[in-house]
Amino acid sequence: MRILVIDDEVPTLKMFGLLLEALGHAPVTAESGEEGLISFDRERPDVVLTDIKMPGIDGMDVLRALKEADPRIEVIVITGHGDTELAIEALHLDATDFINKPVRREALEHALARAEERIRLKRAKEEEIRLVAGPGVELRDADAGAGPDAIKDTAQDGAAVVRIRGTVNSPAEPVLRHVFEEALLTGAPTVVLDFEPSVSVNGAGIAVLAELVRHARTLGRAVRITGVSANLSTVFDVVGIAHNATVEAANPLE
């Protein structure tokens, strides 16, 4: 994997560089939070390792900025003695893991293995949750020829269409956030969330969907949710999603 390491201590950066190369990874280093964010935009690494305490932009600010730029990015924070509360806060911000200084090889390998597994799961989710139509979006043959006509019809209407399959849960959250933002960036007046009737949504998925449709409404964008099962349509009504979006249940005979 390509791994960006951010730490204000040069000897620590050199240690990480040697260790990561020995583990078969390609390290890129940055000596400050500011430099790290620039390197992230340039390098687009698979994983970021960042010290939690640095002058200027510290590791927590780096984590927030990275998650805002790309919710899918895996970030491992490096903590010192007594930083447990900061480590817990970082996990609440969807950090992949944390490792303590002095860094042990086994702890680093464990954290990187966790990051690799999360990347694998997210890539699988990226096939299930995709922007398939909208202004400036090329409609792939596989999408144009599959499923109900909602994708083709709404694309002709200038709406952005996000196709949703599988399960909307915690692993799906960063992918859904990223794809929804892509849909908004097309400038389309309406975002269509096109569900397959068999899609299941757990509590985490409901929470992020509610947040995203509220966000779209504050931007003056309409949201249509199509193809959901009758039961899921009822749930969306009860939790308030239907107050900010038009929900169209699938025809059970289709």
C-alpha positions, 0 to 999 in steps of 0.5 A: 500500500501507499502510506503517508506518514505525518510526524514533526519528529524527523527520526520518527519519520525515518523509522516509519519509512524503514519499517514500512518498506520492510513490510512491503509498503511504499511510504511517503513522509511529511513533517507537519500537518500542513505538509501532510494535507498537501501531500495527501492531495498530491499522492492520494495514499491508501492509508495515512499515519499521523501523530496526534500531537504536533505544532500547528495543525495537529493530528486531530485536525488532520483527521477531520480534514482528511475525512472531510476531503474523502470519508473513505480514507483510512487514518491511523493515529499515533499516540503518546502516553496518556493520550487515551482520551484523544485516541477514543475521540479519533475513533469516534471520528472514524479513525481506523485504529491507533498505535502507541509510541514507542511503536512496536512492529506487531502493533503497526502490522495489526493496524495496517491489516485492519486498514487493508480489510476496511479498504477491501470492504469499502471497495466491495461497497463501491460496486454496490453504491455508485453514481450511475447517471447525472450531468457530466456522468457517463452512463455505463452499459451495465447500468443502462441495461439493468434494473428498472427504468428509473436510471434511464428516465431520471438521467434524461431529466437531468437528475443525478442517480445513485444506485444502491444495492446490498446493505446500507450499514456502517461499512457503507457509510463513508462510501455513501457519503462520498458518492452522495457528495459526488451527486451534489457536485454534478449540480443536478437539481434532484438526487435520486437514490435508486434502491433495489427492493432487497436492500437492507438498512440498519440503524447506522444506515438510516442515520446517515441517510437522514443526515444526507437528505437534510443536507441536500434540502439545506442546499435547495436540492430535491431528493427522491428515494425510489425502489425501496420495499414497503417496509423500508418506506414505512421506516423512512416515514417514521424516522423523518426521512420522508419529510425531506425526500420523496419516497417511492416504494417498489411495486411488489408485482415488478 
